[in-house]
Amino acid sequence: MTGFGRGVAEGDIGRVTVEIRSYNHRFLDVSVRMPAELSGLEDRVRRELQARFSRGRLDAFVTLEESLTRDRTVEIDSALAKRYHEKLVALARDLGVPRQGLLPLVVALPGVVRVSEAPLELEPLWEVVRSAVRQAASALAAMRRAEGEALRRDLIHRIARVAHLTDEIGAKAPLLTEEYRRRLTRRVSELLEDPIVAEDRLTTEIVLYAERSNISEEVVRLESHLDQFRSLLEASEPVGRKAEFILQEMVREINTIGSKTQDPTIGRRVVEVKSELEKLREQVQNIE
């Protein structure tokens, strides 16, 4: 599910801002980006988000605005500076230019002067980061809930359509066996010179064919899956993966119905159900 959340927290060290962007994804994939000096907190941020969400790609961005100046240490590599100076003096002699004023140039060369700051104390800083992460996660969850409610209404509408089509298929199912029996009997009677000769075998074949063409069990199972799906839409916990599984079972049943019957009316209903189930499958991948 898509969404955005932002959180800000302040401490002695400064202000921490966390922004989280969420995208549709079948599983939970958390990416955390933060300054290198805060990298020791990356796993903690990831665990906070994993404890809150179960699905979607989450991109979290953590920034720090320091309010205190940390102690700085200045180090000069004298040996390297001398080597730089020797080379520059030789170059100046070769070019016939004055050698005065080389010190500022030497100091600016790479590696001569190194300035380092005292490392951040991560433990006190974690409380500030965690507060910002939780604020951002709560804002994101609220946005995802709003989107989820809109998706739920769409799913309810589509599952009602599937239920209506299933009812139509179910109403037709009891008539199929007798219809197939009459059709097969008439066809075989036309082919046999003496229908009485193979009457017992003919009766057995008709019964077997009728049983193979019976879709009552598939209709009952499909209706049961519809009830399960409706129950999931009323649940408060994450249901995305369960809904995907139930939809797979519904597809299995409707495919079996389509393969067992040659009735044109049922065939059209089967195509409509498959279309609705495909749209449901696409939507379910967007919910947690």
C-alpha positions as CSV (number, residue, x, y, z in Angstrom):
1,M,0.0,0.0,0.0
2,T,1.2,3.5,-0.8
3,G,1.6,6.2,1.8
4,F,3.9,8.7,3.5
5,G,4.7,9.5,7.1
6,R,7.0,12.1,8.7
7,G,8.2,12.4,12.2
8,V,10.4,15.0,14.0
9,A,12.1,14.7,17.5
10,E,14.6,16.9,19.3
11,G,17.2,16.1,21.9
12,D,20.4,17.6,23.3
13,I,22.3,16.7,20.1
14,G,19.8,18.3,17.7
15,R,16.8,17.5,15.6
16,V,16.1,14.2,13.9
17,T,13.7,14.0,11.0
18,V,12.4,10.7,9.7
19,E,10.4,10.3,6.4
20,I,8.9,7.0,5.3
21,R,7.5,6.3,1.9
22,S,5.5,3.1,1.3
23,Y,4.9,1.3,-2.0
24,N,2.9,-1.7,-3.0
25,H,4.8,-5.0,-2.5
26,R,3.7,-8.6,-1.8
27,F,6.1,-8.9,1.1
28,L,7.8,-6.5,3.6
29,D,10.9,-4.9,2.3
30,V,12.4,-2.2,4.4
31,S,15.2,0.1,3.2
32,V,16.8,2.6,5.6
33,R,19.0,5.5,4.5
34,M,20.8,7.6,7.1
35,P,24.1,9.5,7.6
36,A,27.1,7.2,7.9
37,E,27.8,8.3,11.5
38,L,24.3,7.0,12.4
39,S,24.7,3.7,10.6
40,G,25.0,1.9,14.0
41,L,21.3,2.6,14.5
42,E,20.1,1.2,11.1
43,D,19.1,-2.2,12.3
44,R,17.1,-0.8,15.2
45,V,15.2,1.5,12.8
46,R,14.5,-1.5,10.6
47,R,13.3,-3.6,13.5
48,E,10.9,-0.8,14.6
49,L,9.3,-0.8,11.2
50,Q,9.2,-4.6,10.9
51,A,7.3,-4.7,14.2
52,R,4.7,-2.2,12.9
53,F,4.1,-3.3,9.3
54,S,3.9,-6.7,7.6
55,R,3.7,-5.8,3.9
56,G,4.9,-3.2,1.4
57,R,8.2,-1.7,0.4
58,L,9.2,1.0,2.9
59,D,11.9,3.6,2.2
60,A,12.9,5.3,5.4
61,F,15.1,8.5,5.3
62,V,16.7,9.7,8.6
63,T,18.4,13.1,8.8
64,L,20.1,14.8,11.7
65,E,20.5,18.6,12.3
66,E,23.0,19.0,15.1
67,S,22.6,21.9,17.5
68,L,25.8,21.4,19.4
69,T,29.3,21.7,18.1
70,R,31.3,18.6,18.7
71,D,34.9,18.7,19.7
72,R,37.2,18.8,16.6
73,T,40.8,17.5,16.4
74,V,43.2,18.9,13.9
75,E,46.2,16.8,12.7
76,I,48.9,17.8,10.3
77,D,51.1,15.4,8.4
78,S,54.4,17.2,8.5
79,A,56.3,14.6,6.6
80,L,53.8,14.7,3.7
81,A,53.8,18.5,3.8
82,K,57.6,18.5,3.4
83,R,57.5,16.2,0.4
84,Y,54.8,18.3,-1.2
85,H,57.0,21.4,-0.5
86,E,60.1,19.9,-2.0
87,K,58.3,18.9,-5.2
88,L,56.7,22.4,-5.5
89,V,60.1,24.1,-4.9
90,A,61.6,22.0,-7.6
91,L,58.7,22.8,-10.0
92,A,59.1,26.5,-9.3
93,R,62.8,26.3,-10.0
94,D,62.2,24.5,-13.3
95,L,59.5,27.0,-14.3
96,G,61.5,30.0,-13.2
97,V,58.8,31.3,-10.9
98,P,59.0,32.7,-7.4
99,R,59.0,30.1,-4.5
100,Q,57.5,32.4,-2.0
101,G,53.9,31.8,-0.9
102,L,53.9,28.0,-1.2
103,L,52.7,27.3,2.3
104,P,49.0,28.1,1.7
105,L,49.2,25.8,-1.3
106,V,50.9,23.0,0.6
107,V,48.3,23.2,3.4
108,A,45.5,22.9,0.9
109,L,46.8,19.7,-0.7
110,P,45.1,16.4,0.1
111,G,46.2,14.6,3.3
112,V,48.2,17.4,4.8
113,V,45.6,18.7,7.3
114,R,43.0,16.4,8.7
115,V,40.1,17.5,10.9
116,S,38.1,14.9,12.8
117,E,35.1,15.3,15.1
118,A,34.3,13.4,18.2
119,P,32.0,10.4,17.4
120,L,28.3,10.7,18.3
121,E,27.1,8.8,21.3
122,L,24.5,6.6,19.7
123,E,22.7,5.3,22.8
124,P,21.3,8.7,24.0
125,L,20.6,9.6,20.3
126,W,18.6,6.4,19.8
127,E,15.8,7.7,22.0
128,V,15.4,10.7,19.7
129,V,15.6,8.6,16.5
130,R,13.1,6.1,17.8
131,S,10.6,8.8,18.7
132,A,10.8,10.3,15.2
133,V,10.5,6.8,13.6
134,R,7.4,6.0,15.6
135,Q,5.8,9.3,14.7
136,A,6.5,8.7,11.0
137,A,5.3,5.1,11.3
138,S,2.0,6.2,12.9
139,A,1.4,8.9,10.2
140,L,2.1,6.3,7.5
141,A,-0.2,3.7,9.1
142,A,-3.0,6.3,9.3
143,M,-2.6,7.0,5.6
144,R,-2.5,3.3,4.7
145,R,-5.7,2.7,6.8
146,A,-7.5,5.3,4.8
147,E,-6.4,3.7,1.5
148,G,-7.2,0.3,2.9
149,E,-10.8,1.3,3.7
150,A,-11.2,2.5,0.1
151,L,-9.8,-0.9,-1.1
152,R,-12.1,-2.8,1.3
153,R,-15.2,-1.1,-0.2
154,D,-14.0,-2.1,-3.7
155,L,-13.3,-5.6,-2.6
156,I,-16.8,-5.9,-1.0
157,H,-18.4,-4.7,-4.3
158,R,-16.4,-7.2,-6.4
159,I,-16.9,-10.2,-4.1
160,A,-20.6,-9.5,-4.1
161,R,-20.5,-9.7,-7.9
162,V,-18.7,-13.0,-7.7
163,A,-21.3,-14.3,-5.2
164,H,-24.1,-13.3,-7.5
165,L,-22.5,-15.1,-10.5
166,T,-21.9,-18.1,-8.3
167,D,-25.6,-18.2,-7.3
168,E,-26.5,-18.2,-11.0
169,I,-24.2,-21.1,-11.6
170,G,-25.5,-23.0,-8.6
171,A,-29.1,-22.5,-9.7
172,K,-28.2,-24.1,-13.0
173,A,-26.1,-26.9,-11.6
174,P,-28.9,-29.3,-10.6
175,L,-30.4,-29.2,-14.1
176,L,-27.1,-30.2,-15.8
177,T,-27.1,-33.9,-14.8
178,E,-30.6,-34.6,-16.3
179,E,-29.8,-32.5,-19.3
180,Y,-26.6,-34.4,-20.0
181,R,-28.4,-37.7,-19.4
182,R,-31.0,-36.9,-22.0
183,R,-28.5,-35.5,-24.5
184,L,-26.2,-38.6,-24.2
185,T,-29.1,-41.0,-24.4
186,R,-30.5,-39.4,-27.5
187,R,-27.1,-39.4,-29.2
188,V,-26.3,-43.0,-28.4
189,S,-29.8,-44.1,-29.4
190,E,-29.2,-42.6,-32.8
191,L,-25.9,-44.5,-33.2
192,L,-27.1,-47.9,-32.0
193,E,-29.1,-50.0,-34.4
194,D,-30.7,-51.7,-31.4
195,P,-30.5,-49.6,-28.2
196,I,-31.7,-52.5,-26.1
197,V,-28.5,-54.5,-26.8
198,A,-26.2,-52.4,-24.7
199,E,-28.8,-51.0,-22.3
200,D,-27.0,-51.9,-19.1
201,R,-23.6,-50.6,-20.3
202,L,-25.3,-47.5,-21.7
203,T,-27.0,-46.7,-18.4
204,T,-23.6,-47.1,-16.5
205,E,-21.8,-44.8,-18.9
206,I,-24.6,-42.2,-18.6
207,V,-24.4,-42.3,-14.8
208,L,-20.6,-42.0,-14.9
209,Y,-20.6,-39.1,-17.4
210,A,-23.3,-37.3,-15.4
211,E,-21.2,-37.7,-12.2
212,R,-18.2,-36.3,-13.9
213,S,-20.2,-33.4,-15.2
214,N,-21.6,-32.6,-11.7
215,I,-20.4,-29.3,-10.4
216,S,-22.4,-29.1,-7.2
217,E,-19.3,-29.8,-4.9
218,E,-17.3,-27.1,-6.7
219,V,-20.1,-24.6,-6.2
220,V,-20.4,-25.4,-2.5
221,R,-16.7,-25.0,-2.0
222,L,-16.7,-21.7,-4.0
223,E,-19.5,-20.4,-1.8
224,S,-17.5,-21.4,1.3
225,H,-14.4,-19.5,0.1
226,L,-16.6,-16.4,-0.5
227,D,-17.8,-16.6,3.1
228,Q,-14.2,-16.9,4.3
229,F,-13.1,-13.9,2.1
230,R,-15.9,-11.7,3.5
231,S,-14.8,-12.6,7.1
232,L,-11.3,-11.5,6.3
233,L,-12.5,-8.1,5.1
234,E,-14.0,-7.6,8.7
235,A,-10.8,-8.6,10.5
236,S,-8.6,-6.1,12.3
237,E,-5.2,-7.9,11.7
238,P,-3.3,-8.1,8.5
239,V,-5.1,-10.4,6.0
240,G,-3.4,-9.8,2.7
241,R,-1.6,-13.2,2.4
242,K,-4.6,-15.1,3.6
243,A,-6.8,-13.4,1.1
244,E,-4.4,-14.3,-1.7
245,F,-4.6,-17.9,-0.7
246,I,-8.4,-18.0,-0.6
247,L,-8.5,-16.3,-4.0
248,Q,-6.2,-19.0,-5.4
249,E,-8.6,-21.6,-4.1
250,M,-11.5,-19.8,-5.7
251,V,-9.7,-19.7,-9.0
252,R,-9.1,-23.4,-8.7
253,E,-12.8,-24.1,-8.2
254,I,-14.1,-21.9,-11.0
255,N,-11.5,-23.5,-13.4
256,T,-12.8,-26.9,-12.5
257,I,-16.4,-25.8,-13.1
258,G,-15.4,-24.4,-16.5
259,S,-13.7,-27.7,-17.5
260,K,-16.6,-29.9,-16.3
261,T,-19.5,-28.2,-18.1
262,Q,-20.2,-27.4,-21.7
263,D,-23.3,-25.4,-20.9
264,P,-23.0,-22.0,-22.7
265,T,-24.8,-20.0,-19.9
266,I,-22.5,-21.4,-17.2
267,G,-19.5,-20.9,-19.5
268,R,-20.3,-17.2,-19.8
269,R,-20.6,-16.9,-16.0
270,V,-17.3,-18.7,-15.5
271,V,-15.6,-16.1,-17.7
272,E,-17.1,-13.3,-15.7
273,V,-16.1,-14.8,-12.4
274,K,-12.5,-15.3,-13.6
275,S,-12.4,-11.6,-14.7
276,E,-13.6,-10.5,-11.2
277,L,-11.2,-12.8,-9.4
278,E,-8.3,-11.4,-11.4
279,K,-9.2,-7.9,-10.4
280,L,-9.6,-9.0,-6.8
281,R,-6.1,-10.6,-7.0
282,E,-4.6,-7.4,-8.2
283,Q,-6.2,-5.4,-5.4
284,V,-5.4,-7.9,-2.7
285,Q,-1.7,-7.5,-3.4
286,N,-2.0,-3.9,-2.3
287,I,-3.4,-4.6,1.2
288,E,-1.6,-5.6,4.3
